Amino acid sequence: MKKRLVNTINFVVVALLVVGLFGGAAGVNAMDKASPGAKTIRDQLLYSRAIEASIWARSLLNYKTVRDSFFSHGVGYNDVTYYSKIQTWRFQVATPNNTTPYWWSFWNVKNGPVVLEIPAASEDVKLFGTLMDAWQRPLEDVGATGADQGKGGKYLLVHKDYQGQLPQGYIVVRQTTYDGFTIIRPIVKDNRQSSIDKASVVAKTIRSYPLGQQSGTRHVDVYMKNIEGMYPFDDTLYEHLHDILQEEYLEEKDKVMMGMLKSLGIERGKPFTPSAEQRELLANAARDSQVYMLDMYHNVLLPQYYEGKHWTNLVNRSVPETGFTLTYPDYVDIDNRGALYYAVISSVKNFGASTYYLVGAKDDNGKYLDGSINYVLHVDANVPARQFWSAVVYDLETAGWLRNQNKVGIASTDTEIETNADGSTDLYFGPNPPAGKESNWVPTTPGRKFFLLFRFFGPEKAVFDKSWQLNDITVVD
């Protein structure tokens, strides 16, 4: 009996070994067969990690691309750039407005604090802006809704690890990244050149300098400069990512992703040298990540703002709840963050206080807006905006202005806009202007899908309780 039991055990062990050897070999061979689109499991893993890396780094890469483009025009840290006229389509960043000139300044606090002096608001020029770090996380607002409350002040930008003594009389703002930047929008009466000129005078009173130096700040007019803030969704995306990670502060929460990036050949202190075959894989992953973030933004993350209509919020509820950081106690919502920074270049600490935005990417039948088709948006009278409202067109794929178009939007402050007898306004979008309605028309590009941002400057209660509503965009017969 005992011998029979031993023989049985031996048989089972041998059988298991056989199964293990042949079954294991079969398993290895099966595992070596990757899913369609990848030659091996390793390729599949790298492809997936490359997509995740693109989504994870979206806001950081947005910052780097814009900074590098400004710097290519001779701008440097602590310079203040301004537009002496309203920016044109050449200003290629995510969803800018065409009603106020933009002022930009970049700084780096790796070697010590930086001072940013913000002027007080005047009767003609109010200020609205945000100080942000390299991940586009808002640090503090400036202007009427900011820490200076419109009275102006000296902001002191300080890295979180800085141990030196800080002087009195500054609004101290600590940041995690070394790089930071601000986008300030002067709110002016209208878009006449006389109003823009008043804003330019105020822009030249902004100062930025390392603490203790107070040297003269350069003010650079960048009107008509080609600012290419849209990084390409191809293999070079990962070159940009490698480069910014060489210079920026590494946060504890990012070390897991840094480990994943290592498998893509992206490491601190080492060159990035992918093979031709790897570049092809990275290019495919970059393109697919763009499609994913676009779909997430327009079809998944944003709820309809009005019941039965197709307008959505610029951001979903979790964005302002987390202060635009998308960071929670136990995780970072990288999908939401990646999709968000597909559509915006600037975050804000006090969202909705100065402006409110609605997105219109689809017509009344739920179809994406097509640049080959003519549309009309009927805006009812008494738009709940204390200052003004605007409707601006953006390319669906890039979220930037349509290239080579001289007109990108319409605002209630436009001197030539026509209103109806009841106070309502009809806005037209398409490749061809309706006869006699050219002043209310914004051109689109055939073959390119687009979306609108409708902005309420100085939003009033009726925006939020929805007692006043935007109508759907409809096809012109």
Secondary structure as UniProt FT lines:
FT   HELIX           2..18
FT   HELIX           19..23
FT   HELIX           24..32
FT   TURN            36..37
FT   HELIX           41..56
FT   HELIX           58..72
FT   TURN            73..74
FT   TURN            77..78
FT   STRAND          80..82
FT   TURN            89..90
FT   STRAND          91..92
FT   STRAND          103..108
FT   TURN            110..111
FT   STRAND          114..118
FT   STRAND          126..133
FT   TURN            134..135
FT   STRAND          138..143
FT   TURN            144..145
FT   TURN            147..150
FT   STRAND          153..159
FT   TURN            160..161
FT   STRAND          171..175
FT   STRAND          179..187
FT   HELIX           193..203
FT   TURN            204..205
FT   STRAND          207..210
FT   TURN            211..213
FT   STRAND          219..221
FT   TURN            223..224
FT   STRAND          227..228
FT   HELIX           236..247
FT   HELIX           252..254
FT   HELIX           255..262
FT   TURN            263..265
FT   TURN            268..269
FT   HELIX           276..295
FT   HELIX           296..301
FT   TURN            307..308
FT   STRAND          311..313
FT   HELIX           318..321
FT   TURN            322..324
FT   HELIX           334..343
FT   TURN            351..352
FT   STRAND          355..360
FT   TURN            364..365
FT   STRAND          368..370
FT   TURN            371..372
FT   STRAND          375..379
FT   STRAND          385..395
FT   TURN            396..398
FT   TURN            403..404
FT   STRAND          409..411
FT   TURN            412..413
FT   TURN            415..416
FT   TURN            421..422
FT   STRAND          425..430
FT   TURN            435..436
FT   HELIX           438..440
FT   STRAND          441..443
FT   TURN            446..447
FT   STRAND          449..459
FT   HELIX           461..465
FT   STRAND          474..475
//
